[in-house]
Amino acid sequence: MPIAGIEKGVQAWDLLSGKAESPKGKKVVIVGGGIVGCEIAECLMEENDVTILEMMPTYAGDLFALTKR
C-alpha cells in the first residue's frame, strides 16, 4: 500500500544540518523511535502534529535509563 506524502520525506541529518527545511504547521511522521527519531520529534512537535512510528515495544530504547524522561 502506497504511503501518501512519502516523496516529501527527508533524512534526520538533513534537518539537523539545515540541508532540509524544517516543516511548520504540518502533520509529520517520524519513522524510527530511537534516540535520533525522538530528538527530531521533540524539535518538531512545537510547531507540528508529530507521530512516531516504531517497531520495537519502547521508544528511545537505546537511551540510558537515567536520561529518559
Residue pairs with C-beta under 8 A, 6 or more apart in sequence:
9 31
10 20
11 20
12 36
12 37
12 40
13 19
14 20
15 22
15 40
15 43
16 40
22 43
22 44
22 47
23 44
23 47
23 48
24 47
24 48
25 47
25 48
26 48
26 49
27 48
27 49
27 51
28 41
28 44
28 48
28 49
28 50
28 51
29 50
29 51
29 52
29 53
30 37
30 40
30 41
30 44
30 50
30 51
30 52
30 53
31 37
31 53
32 52
32 53
32 54
33 41
33 52
33 53
33 54
33 56
33 59
33 60
34 54
34 60
34 61
34 62
35 60
35 62
35 63
37 52
37 54
37 59
38 52
38 59
38 60
38 63
41 50
41 52
44 50
52 59
60 68
